[in-house]
Amino acid sequence: AKLIAEMLDMQKQFIDIEHANGISGKDYYYSQDGLLKDYREVYMQKAMRVVELSHKIVGSSAF
């Protein structure tokens, strides 16, 4: 539940920035500061951890 809450918070922050300023492709992929600096990588790591935990809970495998 903690990982999902963190992901939802990240999404909210992203949406707030997008609505306030817009986000260019350059900012999304190459930003060197703020929320967007490592956003894609951090979000993907959290998402993959949720998938791993889900598979563990139900006794299945992603691979």
PQR file of N, CA, C, O and H, with PARSE charges and radii, in Angstrom:
ATOM      1  N   ALA A   1       0.833  -1.189   0.000 -0.4000 1.5000
ATOM      2  CA  ALA A   1       0.000   0.000   0.000 -0.0000 2.0000
ATOM      3  C   ALA A   1       0.879   1.255   0.000  0.5500 1.7000
ATOM      4  O   ALA A   1       0.512   2.273  -0.586 -0.5500 1.4000
ATOM      5  N   LYS A   2       2.039   1.180   0.658 -0.4000 1.5000
ATOM      6  CA  LYS A   2       2.929   2.340   0.722 -0.0000 2.0000
ATOM      7  C   LYS A   2       3.458   2.698  -0.665  0.5500 1.7000
ATOM      8  O   LYS A   2       3.487   3.873  -1.032 -0.5500 1.4000
ATOM      9  H   LYS A   2       2.338   0.353   1.134  0.4000 1.0000
ATOM     10  N   LEU A   3       3.871   1.700  -1.431 -0.4000 1.5000
ATOM     11  CA  LEU A   3       4.387   1.960  -2.774 -0.0000 2.0000
ATOM     12  C   LEU A   3       3.326   2.599  -3.660  0.5500 1.7000
ATOM     13  O   LEU A   3       3.604   3.544  -4.398 -0.5500 1.4000
ATOM     14  H   LEU A   3       3.847   0.746  -1.132  0.4000 1.0000
ATOM     15  N   ILE A   4       2.118   2.077  -3.581 -0.4000 1.5000
ATOM     16  CA  ILE A   4       1.034   2.620  -4.398 -0.0000 2.0000
ATOM     17  C   ILE A   4       0.736   4.056  -3.984  0.5500 1.7000
ATOM     18  O   ILE A   4       0.504   4.911  -4.839 -0.5500 1.4000
ATOM     19  H   ILE A   4       1.892   1.309  -2.981  0.4000 1.0000
ATOM     20  N   ALA A   5       0.741   4.329  -2.684 -0.4000 1.5000
ATOM     21  CA  ALA A   5       0.515   5.698  -2.204 -0.0000 2.0000
ATOM     22  C   ALA A   5       1.614   6.629  -2.715  0.5500 1.7000
ATOM     23  O   ALA A   5       1.334   7.764  -3.100 -0.5500 1.4000
ATOM     24  H   ALA A   5       0.930   3.635  -1.990  0.4000 1.0000
ATOM     25  N   GLU A   6       2.856   6.157  -2.720 -0.4000 1.5000
ATOM     26  CA  GLU A   6       3.968   6.961  -3.234 -0.0000 2.0000
ATOM     27  C   GLU A   6       3.793   7.227  -4.730  0.5500 1.7000
ATOM     28  O   GLU A   6       4.049   8.334  -5.202 -0.5500 1.4000
ATOM     29  H   GLU A   6       3.083   5.235  -2.408  0.4000 1.0000
ATOM     30  N   MET A   7       3.359   6.209  -5.469 -0.4000 1.5000
ATOM     31  CA  MET A   7       3.140   6.372  -6.903 -0.0000 2.0000
ATOM     32  C   MET A   7       2.014   7.371  -7.169  0.5500 1.7000
ATOM     33  O   MET A   7       2.122   8.212  -8.062 -0.5500 1.4000
ATOM     34  H   MET A   7       3.152   5.309  -5.085  0.4000 1.0000
ATOM     35  N   LEU A   8       0.940   7.276  -6.394 -0.4000 1.5000
ATOM     36  CA  LEU A   8      -0.171   8.215  -6.559 -0.0000 2.0000
ATOM     37  C   LEU A   8       0.266   9.640  -6.242  0.5500 1.7000
ATOM     38  O   LEU A   8      -0.150  10.584  -6.914 -0.5500 1.4000
ATOM     39  H   LEU A   8       0.852   6.593  -5.669  0.4000 1.0000
ATOM     40  N   ASP A   9       1.100   9.795  -5.227 -0.4000 1.5000
ATOM     41  CA  ASP A   9       1.614  11.118  -4.889 -0.0000 2.0000
ATOM     42  C   ASP A   9       2.487  11.661  -6.019  0.5500 1.7000
ATOM     43  O   ASP A   9       2.399  12.839  -6.365 -0.5500 1.4000
ATOM     44  H   ASP A   9       1.438   9.028  -4.681  0.4000 1.0000
ATOM     45  N   MET A  10       3.327  10.802  -6.589 -0.4000 1.5000
ATOM     46  CA  MET A  10       4.155  11.219  -7.719 -0.0000 2.0000
ATOM     47  C   MET A  10       3.282  11.661  -8.890  0.5500 1.7000
ATOM     48  O   MET A  10       3.560  12.675  -9.531 -0.5500 1.4000
ATOM     49  H   MET A  10       3.398   9.846  -6.308  0.4000 1.0000
ATOM     50  N   GLN A  11       2.221  10.894  -9.169 -0.4000 1.5000
ATOM     51  CA  GLN A  11       1.319  11.239 -10.266 -0.0000 2.0000
ATOM     52  C   GLN A  11       0.650  12.587 -10.014  0.5500 1.7000
ATOM     53  O   GLN A  11       0.528  13.406 -10.924 -0.5500 1.4000
ATOM     54  H   GLN A  11       1.994  10.070  -8.649  0.4000 1.0000
ATOM     55  N   LYS A  12       0.216  12.813  -8.770 -0.4000 1.5000
ATOM     56  CA  LYS A  12      -0.436  14.078  -8.428 -0.0000 2.0000
ATOM     57  C   LYS A  12       0.522  15.244  -8.638  0.5500 1.7000
ATOM     58  O   LYS A  12       0.146  16.265  -9.214 -0.5500 1.4000
ATOM     59  H   LYS A  12       0.315  12.148  -8.030  0.4000 1.0000
ATOM     60  N   GLN A  13       1.755  15.094  -8.173 -0.4000 1.5000
ATOM     61  CA  GLN A  13       2.746  16.156  -8.353 -0.0000 2.0000
ATOM     62  C   GLN A  13       3.001  16.419  -9.835  0.5500 1.7000
ATOM     63  O   GLN A  13       3.106  17.570 -10.259 -0.5500 1.4000
ATOM     64  H   GLN A  13       2.061  14.264  -7.705  0.4000 1.0000
ATOM     65  N   PHE A  14       3.101  15.347 -10.620 -0.4000 1.5000
ATOM     66  CA  PHE A  14       3.330  15.467 -12.058 -0.0000 2.0000
ATOM     67  C   PHE A  14       2.177  16.225 -12.711  0.5500 1.7000
ATOM     68  O   PHE A  14       2.399  17.142 -13.501 -0.5500 1.4000
ATOM     69  H   PHE A  14       3.016  14.411 -10.276  0.4000 1.0000
ATOM     70  N   ILE A  15       0.951  15.839 -12.379 -0.4000 1.5000
ATOM     71  CA  ILE A  15      -0.234  16.480 -12.956 -0.0000 2.0000
ATOM     72  C   ILE A  15      -0.301  17.950 -12.555  0.5500 1.7000
ATOM     73  O   ILE A  15      -0.639  18.804 -13.374 -0.5500 1.4000
ATOM     74  H   ILE A  15       0.771  15.094 -11.737  0.4000 1.0000
ATOM     75  N   ASP A  16       0.019  18.246 -11.297 -0.4000 1.5000
ATOM     76  CA  ASP A  16       0.018  19.638 -10.843 -0.0000 2.0000
ATOM     77  C   ASP A  16       1.013  20.477 -11.646  0.5500 1.7000
ATOM     78  O   ASP A  16       0.694  21.594 -12.056 -0.5500 1.4000
ATOM     79  H   ASP A  16       0.294  17.553 -10.632  0.4000 1.0000
ATOM     80  N   ILE A  17       2.208  19.946 -11.870 -0.4000 1.5000
ATOM     81  CA  ILE A  17       3.220  20.656 -12.665 -0.0000 2.0000
ATOM     82  C   ILE A  17       2.740  20.812 -14.102  0.5500 1.7000
ATOM     83  O   ILE A  17       2.879  21.881 -14.697 -0.5500 1.4000
ATOM     84  H   ILE A  17       2.467  19.039 -11.538  0.4000 1.0000
ATOM     85  N   GLU A  18       2.176  19.746 -14.654 -0.4000 1.5000
ATOM     86  CA  GLU A  18       1.698  19.780 -16.037 -0.0000 2.0000
ATOM     87  C   GLU A  18       0.600  20.826 -16.211  0.5500 1.7000
ATOM     88  O   GLU A  18       0.609  21.581 -17.183 -0.5500 1.4000
ATOM     89  H   GLU A  18       2.063  18.878 -14.170  0.4000 1.0000
ATOM     90  N   HIS A  19      -0.337  20.871 -15.280 -0.4000 1.5000
ATOM     91  CA  HIS A  19      -1.430  21.841 -15.377 -0.0000 2.0000
ATOM     92  C   HIS A  19      -0.935  23.268 -15.174  0.5500 1.7000
ATOM     93  O   HIS A  19      -1.429  24.191 -15.822 -0.5500 1.4000
ATOM     94  H   HIS A  19      -0.344  20.258 -14.491  0.4000 1.0000
ATOM     95  N   ALA A  20       0.028  23.458 -14.288 -0.4000 1.5000
ATOM     96  CA  ALA A  20       0.526  24.803 -13.996 -0.0000 2.0000
ATOM     97  C   ALA A  20       1.425  25.348 -15.104  0.5500 1.7000
ATOM     98  O   ALA A  20       1.330  26.523 -15.461 -0.5500 1.4000
ATOM     99  H   ALA A  20       0.428  22.708 -13.762  0.4000 1.0000
ATOM    100  N   ASN A  21       2.291  24.506 -15.645 -0.4000 1.5000
ATOM    101  CA  ASN A  21       3.326  24.989 -16.567 -0.0000 2.0000
ATOM    102  C   ASN A  21       3.366  24.276 -17.908  0.5500 1.7000
ATOM    103  O   ASN A  21       3.986  24.764 -18.853 -0.5500 1.4000
ATOM    104  H   ASN A  21       2.369  23.552 -15.356  0.4000 1.0000
ATOM    105  N   GLY A  22       2.718  23.139 -17.998 -0.4000 1.5000
ATOM    106  CA  GLY A  22       2.911  22.294 -19.164 -0.0000 2.0000
ATOM    107  C   GLY A  22       4.244  21.565 -19.025  0.5500 1.7000
ATOM    108  O   GLY A  22       5.127  22.019 -18.298 -0.5500 1.4000
ATOM    109  H   GLY A  22       2.215  22.743 -17.230  0.4000 1.0000
ATOM    110  N   ILE A  23       4.389  20.461 -19.703 -0.4000 1.5000
ATOM    111  CA  ILE A  23       5.635  19.696 -19.655 -0.0000 2.0000
ATOM    112  C   ILE A  23       5.996  19.321 -21.084  0.5500 1.7000
ATOM    113  O   ILE A  23       5.250  18.614 -21.762 -0.5500 1.4000
ATOM    114  H   ILE A  23       3.671  20.092 -20.294  0.4000 1.0000
ATOM    115  N   SER A  24       7.123  19.793 -21.522 -0.4000 1.5000
ATOM    116  CA  SER A  24       7.576  19.462 -22.871 -0.0000 2.0000
ATOM    117  C   SER A  24       8.199  18.072 -22.866  0.5500 1.7000
ATOM    118  O   SER A  24       8.570  17.549 -21.815 -0.5500 1.4000
ATOM    119  H   SER A  24       7.729  20.368 -20.972  0.4000 1.0000
ATOM    120  N   GLY A  25       8.307  17.492 -24.030 -0.4000 1.5000
ATOM    121  CA  GLY A  25       8.987  16.211 -24.145 -0.0000 2.0000
ATOM    122  C   GLY A  25      10.416  16.305 -23.648  0.5500 1.7000
ATOM    123  O   GLY A  25      10.923  15.383 -23.009 -0.5500 1.4000
ATOM    124  H   GLY A  25       8.005  17.917 -24.884  0.4000 1.0000
ATOM    125  N   LYS A  26      11.065  17.427 -23.944 -0.4000 1.5000
ATOM    126  CA  LYS A  26      12.441  17.634 -23.486 -0.0000 2.0000
ATOM    127  C   LYS A  26      12.505  17.612 -21.960  0.5500 1.7000
ATOM    128  O   LYS A  26      13.384  16.973 -21.381 -0.5500 1.4000
ATOM    129  H   LYS A  26      10.653  18.176 -24.463  0.4000 1.0000
ATOM    130  N   ASP A  27      11.566  18.317 -21.307 -0.4000 1.5000
ATOM    131  CA  ASP A  27      11.533  18.320 -19.841 -0.0000 2.0000
ATOM    132  C   ASP A  27      11.282  16.919 -19.299  0.5500 1.7000
ATOM    133  O   ASP A  27      11.921  16.495 -18.336 -0.5500 1.4000
ATOM    134  H   ASP A  27      10.853  18.836 -21.778  0.4000 1.0000
ATOM    135  N   TYR A  28      10.357  16.209 -19.917 -0.4000 1.5000
ATOM    136  CA  TYR A  28       9.984  14.880 -19.430 -0.0000 2.0000
ATOM    137  C   TYR A  28      11.152  13.905 -19.527  0.5500 1.7000
ATOM    138  O   TYR A  28      11.406  13.139 -18.597 -0.5500 1.4000
ATOM    139  H   TYR A  28       9.838  16.553 -20.699  0.4000 1.0000
ATOM    140  N   TYR A  29      11.854  13.934 -20.642 -0.4000 1.5000
ATOM    141  CA  TYR A  29      12.927  12.964 -20.858 -0.0000 2.0000
ATOM    142  C   TYR A  29      14.303  13.415 -20.379  0.5500 1.7000
ATOM    143  O   TYR A  29      15.148  12.576 -20.067 -0.5500 1.4000
ATOM    144  H   TYR A  29      11.647  14.555 -21.397  0.4000 1.0000
ATOM    145  N   TYR A  30      14.543  14.721 -20.313 -0.4000 1.5000
ATOM    146  CA  TYR A  30      15.911  15.183 -20.069 -0.0000 2.0000
ATOM    147  C   TYR A  30      16.067  16.174 -18.922  0.5500 1.7000
ATOM    148  O   TYR A  30      17.139  16.757 -18.767 -0.5500 1.4000
ATOM    149  H   TYR A  30      13.856  15.402 -20.566  0.4000 1.0000
ATOM    150  N   SER A  31      15.034  16.381 -18.117 -0.4000 1.5000
ATOM    151  CA  SER A  31      15.125  17.349 -17.026 -0.0000 2.0000
ATOM    152  C   SER A  31      16.258  16.976 -16.072  0.5500 1.7000
ATOM    153  O   SER A  31      16.463  15.804 -15.760 -0.5500 1.4000
ATOM    154  H   SER A  31      14.162  15.907 -18.243  0.4000 1.0000
ATOM    155  N   GLN A  32      16.980  17.982 -15.620 -0.4000 1.5000
ATOM    156  CA  GLN A  32      18.113  17.762 -14.724 -0.0000 2.0000
ATOM    157  C   GLN A  32      17.834  18.208 -13.293  0.5500 1.7000
ATOM    158  O   GLN A  32      18.726  18.162 -12.447 -0.5500 1.4000
ATOM    159  H   GLN A  32      16.814  18.935 -15.874  0.4000 1.0000
ATOM    160  N   ASP A  33      16.593  18.642 -13.013 -0.4000 1.5000
ATOM    161  CA  ASP A  33      16.283  19.088 -11.659 -0.0000 2.0000
ATOM    162  C   ASP A  33      14.801  18.867 -11.345  0.5500 1.7000
ATOM    163  O   ASP A  33      13.991  18.588 -12.229 -0.5500 1.4000
ATOM    164  H   ASP A  33      15.868  18.679 -13.700  0.4000 1.0000
ATOM    165  N   GLY A  34      14.482  18.999 -10.084 -0.4000 1.5000
ATOM    166  CA  GLY A  34      13.098  18.901  -9.640 -0.0000 2.0000
ATOM    167  C   GLY A  34      12.515  17.502  -9.770  0.5500 1.7000
ATOM    168  O   GLY A  34      13.240  16.518  -9.921 -0.5500 1.4000
ATOM    169  H   GLY A  34      15.139  19.226  -9.365  0.4000 1.0000
ATOM    170  N   LEU A  35      11.200  17.435  -9.709 -0.4000 1.5000
ATOM    171  CA  LEU A  35      10.468  16.169  -9.758 -0.0000 2.0000
ATOM    172  C   LEU A  35      10.808  15.351 -11.000  0.5500 1.7000
ATOM    173  O   LEU A  35      10.937  14.129 -10.927 -0.5500 1.4000
ATOM    174  H   LEU A  35      10.611  18.234  -9.586  0.4000 1.0000
ATOM    175  N   LEU A  36      10.950  16.018 -12.128 -0.4000 1.5000
ATOM    176  CA  LEU A  36      11.131  15.293 -13.386 -0.0000 2.0000
ATOM    177  C   LEU A  36      12.519  14.704 -13.575  0.5500 1.7000
ATOM    178  O   LEU A  36      12.722  13.885 -14.471 -0.5500 1.4000
ATOM    179  H   LEU A  36      10.845  17.011 -12.188  0.4000 1.0000
ATOM    180  N   LYS A  37      13.486  15.108 -12.742 -0.4000 1.5000
ATOM    181  CA  LYS A  37      14.871  14.653 -12.928 -0.0000 2.0000
ATOM    182  C   LYS A  37      14.952  13.136 -13.076  0.5500 1.7000
ATOM    183  O   LYS A  37      15.527  12.644 -14.046 -0.5500 1.4000
ATOM    184  H   LYS A  37      13.321  15.774 -12.014  0.4000 1.0000
ATOM    185  N   ASP A  38      14.399  12.407 -12.154 -0.4000 1.5000
ATOM    186  CA  ASP A  38      14.459  10.944 -12.203 -0.0000 2.0000
ATOM    187  C   ASP A  38      13.061  10.323 -12.209  0.5500 1.7000
ATOM    188  O   ASP A  38      12.902   9.143 -11.897 -0.5500 1.4000
ATOM    189  H   ASP A  38      13.932  12.807 -11.365  0.4000 1.0000
ATOM    190  N   TYR A  39      12.061  11.112 -12.559 -0.4000 1.5000
ATOM    191  CA  TYR A  39      10.671  10.684 -12.437 -0.0000 2.0000
ATOM    192  C   TYR A  39      10.401   9.340 -13.115  0.5500 1.7000
ATOM    193  O   TYR A  39       9.893   8.411 -12.487 -0.5500 1.4000
ATOM    194  H   TYR A  39      12.191  12.070 -12.812  0.4000 1.0000
ATOM    195  N   ARG A  40      10.743   9.245 -14.395 -0.4000 1.5000
ATOM    196  CA  ARG A  40      10.416   8.023 -15.143 -0.0000 2.0000
ATOM    197  C   ARG A  40      11.080   6.801 -14.533  0.5500 1.7000
ATOM    198  O   ARG A  40      10.440   5.760 -14.383 -0.5500 1.4000
ATOM    199  H   ARG A  40      11.155   9.999 -14.906  0.4000 1.0000
ATOM    200  N   GLU A  41      12.355   6.912 -14.179 -0.4000 1.5000
ATOM    201  CA  GLU A  41      13.082   5.774 -13.612 -0.0000 2.0000
ATOM    202  C   GLU A  41      12.527   5.378 -12.246  0.5500 1.7000
ATOM    203  O   GLU A  41      12.285   4.198 -11.990 -0.5500 1.4000
ATOM    204  H   GLU A  41      12.874   7.758 -14.300  0.4000 1.0000
ATOM    205  N   VAL A  42      12.327   6.357 -11.375 -0.4000 1.5000
ATOM    206  CA  VAL A  42      11.822   6.076 -10.025 -0.0000 2.0000
ATOM    207  C   VAL A  42      10.420   5.490 -10.093  0.5500 1.7000
ATOM    208  O   VAL A  42      10.113   4.523  -9.396 -0.5500 1.4000
ATOM    209  H   VAL A  42      12.523   7.315 -11.582  0.4000 1.0000
ATOM    210  N   TYR A  43       9.564   6.078 -10.937 -0.4000 1.5000
ATOM    211  CA  TYR A  43       8.192   5.580 -11.053 -0.0000 2.0000
ATOM    212  C   TYR A  43       8.194   4.137 -11.573  0.5500 1.7000
ATOM    213  O   TYR A  43       7.460   3.292 -11.061 -0.5500 1.4000
ATOM    214  H   TYR A  43       9.813   6.863 -11.504  0.4000 1.0000
ATOM    215  N   MET A  44       9.009   3.859 -12.578 -0.4000 1.5000
ATOM    216  CA  MET A  44       9.079   2.504 -13.140 -0.0000 2.0000
ATOM    217  C   MET A  44       9.582   1.509 -12.103  0.5500 1.7000
ATOM    218  O   MET A  44       9.067   0.393 -12.027 -0.5500 1.4000
ATOM    219  H   MET A  44       9.606   4.545 -12.994  0.4000 1.0000
ATOM    220  N   GLN A  45      10.569   1.884 -11.307 -0.4000 1.5000
ATOM    221  CA  GLN A  45      11.072   0.992 -10.255 -0.0000 2.0000
ATOM    222  C   GLN A  45       9.972   0.664  -9.253  0.5500 1.7000
ATOM    223  O   GLN A  45       9.819  -0.488  -8.847 -0.5500 1.4000
ATOM    224  H   GLN A  45      10.988   2.790 -11.368  0.4000 1.0000
ATOM    225  N   LYS A  46       9.212   1.672  -8.857 -0.4000 1.5000
ATOM    226  CA  LYS A  46       8.116   1.449  -7.909 -0.0000 2.0000
ATOM    227  C   LYS A  46       7.048   0.558  -8.541  0.5500 1.7000
ATOM    228  O   LYS A  46       6.536  -0.354  -7.892 -0.5500 1.4000
ATOM    229  H   LYS A  46       9.337   2.608  -9.186  0.4000 1.0000
ATOM    230  N   ALA A  47       6.714   0.818  -9.796 -0.4000 1.5000
ATOM    231  CA  ALA A  47       5.694   0.026 -10.483 -0.0000 2.0000
ATOM    232  C   ALA A  47       6.123  -1.435 -10.608  0.5500 1.7000
ATOM    233  O   ALA A  47       5.317  -2.340 -10.391 -0.5500 1.4000
ATOM    234  H   ALA A  47       7.130   1.559 -10.323  0.4000 1.0000
ATOM    235  N   MET A  48       7.377  -1.664 -10.952 -0.4000 1.5000
ATOM    236  CA  MET A  48       7.861  -3.042 -11.079 -0.0000 2.0000
ATOM    237  C   MET A  48       7.874  -3.744  -9.728  0.5500 1.7000
ATOM    238  O   MET A  48       7.614  -4.945  -9.653 -0.5500 1.4000
ATOM    239  H   MET A  48       8.031  -0.928 -11.128  0.4000 1.0000
ATOM    240  N   ARG A  49       8.170  -3.018  -8.672 -0.4000 1.5000
ATOM    241  CA  ARG A  49       8.144  -3.605  -7.322 -0.0000 2.0000
ATOM    242  C   ARG A  49       6.721  -4.003  -6.954  0.5500 1.7000
ATOM    243  O   ARG A  49       6.515  -5.054  -6.346 -0.5500 1.4000
ATOM    244  H   ARG A  49       8.382  -2.042  -8.733  0.4000 1.0000
ATOM    245  N   VAL A  50       5.738  -3.183  -7.311 -0.4000 1.5000
ATOM    246  CA  VAL A  50       4.334  -3.528  -7.063 -0.0000 2.0000
ATOM    247  C   VAL A  50       3.971  -4.803  -7.823  0.5500 1.7000
ATOM    248  O   VAL A  50       3.292  -5.673  -7.278 -0.5500 1.4000
ATOM    249  H   VAL A  50       5.905  -2.329  -7.805  0.4000 1.0000
ATOM    250  N   VAL A  51       4.416  -4.921  -9.074 -0.4000 1.5000
ATOM    251  CA  VAL A  51       4.150  -6.126  -9.868 -0.0000 2.0000
ATOM    252  C   VAL A  51       4.790  -7.345  -9.206  0.5500 1.7000
ATOM    253  O   VAL A  51       4.149  -8.388  -9.074 -0.5500 1.4000
ATOM    254  H   VAL A  51       4.968  -4.214  -9.516  0.4000 1.0000
ATOM    255  N   GLU A  52       6.047  -7.217  -8.790 -0.4000 1.5000
ATOM    256  CA  GLU A  52       6.744  -8.332  -8.130 -0.0000 2.0000
ATOM    257  C   GLU A  52       6.006  -8.774  -6.871  0.5500 1.7000
ATOM    258  O   GLU A  52       5.797  -9.968  -6.654 -0.5500 1.4000
ATOM    259  H   GLU A  52       6.568  -6.370  -8.897  0.4000 1.0000
ATOM    260  N   LEU A  53       5.615  -7.815  -6.048 -0.4000 1.5000
ATOM    261  CA  LEU A  53       4.904  -8.143  -4.806 -0.0000 2.0000
ATOM    262  C   LEU A  53       3.554  -8.782  -5.092  0.5500 1.7000
ATOM    263  O   LEU A  53       3.141  -9.706  -4.392 -0.5500 1.4000
ATOM    264  H   LEU A  53       5.785  -6.845  -6.224  0.4000 1.0000
ATOM    265  N   SER A  54       2.870  -8.298  -6.111 -0.4000 1.5000
ATOM    266  CA  SER A  54       1.570  -8.869  -6.479 -0.0000 2.0000
ATOM    267  C   SER A  54       1.716 -10.326  -6.891  0.5500 1.7000
ATOM    268  O   SER A  54       0.929 -11.177  -6.477 -0.5500 1.4000
ATOM    269  H   SER A  54       3.205  -7.548  -6.681  0.4000 1.0000
ATOM    270  N   HIS A  55       2.721 -10.609  -7.704 -0.4000 1.5000
ATOM    271  CA  HIS A  55       2.960 -11.993  -8.122 -0.0000 2.0000
ATOM    272  C   HIS A  55       3.312 -12.867  -6.920  0.5500 1.7000
ATOM    273  O   HIS A  55       2.863 -14.009  -6.827 -0.5500 1.4000
ATOM    274  H   HIS A  55       3.361  -9.918  -8.040  0.4000 1.0000
ATOM    275  N   LYS A  56       4.102 -12.338  -6.017 -0.4000 1.5000
ATOM    276  CA  LYS A  56       4.483 -13.096  -4.824 -0.0000 2.0000
ATOM    277  C   LYS A  56       3.252 -13.433  -3.983  0.5500 1.7000
ATOM    278  O   LYS A  56       3.123 -14.551  -3.485 -0.5500 1.4000
ATOM    279  H   LYS A  56       4.466 -11.410  -6.093  0.4000 1.0000
ATOM    280  N   ILE A  57       2.355 -12.467  -3.830 -0.4000 1.5000
ATOM    281  CA  ILE A  57       1.147 -12.670  -3.024 -0.0000 2.0000
ATOM    282  C   ILE A  57       0.282 -13.786  -3.593  0.5500 1.7000
ATOM    283  O   ILE A  57      -0.243 -14.610  -2.844 -0.5500 1.4000
ATOM    284  H   ILE A  57       2.460 -11.559  -4.236  0.4000 1.0000
ATOM    285  N   VAL A  58       0.130 -13.818  -4.914 -0.4000 1.5000
ATOM    286  CA  VAL A  58      -0.751 -14.825  -5.518 -0.0000 2.0000
ATOM    287  C   VAL A  58      -0.007 -16.090  -5.930  0.5500 1.7000
ATOM    288  O   VAL A  58      -0.620 -17.048  -6.402 -0.5500 1.4000
ATOM    289  H   VAL A  58       0.556 -13.149  -5.523  0.4000 1.0000
ATOM    290  N   GLY A  59       1.306 -16.096  -5.754 -0.4000 1.5000
ATOM    291  CA  GLY A  59       2.083 -17.298  -6.046 -0.0000 2.0000
ATOM    292  C   GLY A  59       2.328 -17.537  -7.520  0.5500 1.7000
ATOM    293  O   GLY A  59       2.488 -18.680  -7.948 -0.5500 1.4000
ATOM    294  H   GLY A  59       1.804 -15.318  -5.371  0.4000 1.0000
ATOM    295  N   SER A  60       2.357 -16.473  -8.296 -0.4000 1.5000
ATOM    296  CA  SER A  60       2.630 -16.623  -9.724 -0.0000 2.0000
ATOM    297  C   SER A  60       3.970 -15.980 -10.056  0.5500 1.7000
ATOM    298  O   SER A  60       4.685 -15.510  -9.171 -0.5500 1.4000
ATOM    299  H   SER A  60       2.227 -15.544  -7.948  0.4000 1.0000
ATOM    300  N   SER A  61       4.297 -15.966 -11.336 -0.4000 1.5000
ATOM    301  CA  SER A  61       5.564 -15.394 -11.763 -0.0000 2.0000
ATOM    302  C   SER A  61       5.333 -14.482 -12.956  0.5500 1.7000
ATOM    303  O   SER A  61       4.502 -14.768 -13.818 -0.5500 1.4000
ATOM    304  H   SER A  61       3.716 -16.348 -12.055  0.4000 1.0000
ATOM    305  N   ALA A  62       6.073 -13.387 -13.000 -0.4000 1.5000
ATOM    306  CA  ALA A  62       5.974 -12.460 -14.125 -0.0000 2.0000
ATOM    307  C   ALA A  62       6.727 -12.999 -15.338  0.5500 1.7000
ATOM    308  O   ALA A  62       6.510 -12.539 -16.459 -0.5500 1.4000
ATOM    309  H   ALA A  62       6.748 -13.154 -12.300  0.4000 1.0000
ATOM    310  N   PHE A  63       7.612 -13.972 -15.117 -0.4000 1.5000
ATOM    311  CA  PHE A  63       8.438 -14.471 -16.213 -0.0000 2.0000
ATOM    312  C   PHE A  63       8.284 -15.947 -16.381  0.5500 1.7000
ATOM    313  O   PHE A  63       8.911 -16.537 -17.262 -0.5500 1.4000
ATOM    314  H   PHE A  63       7.788 -14.346 -14.207  0.4000 1.0000
TER
END
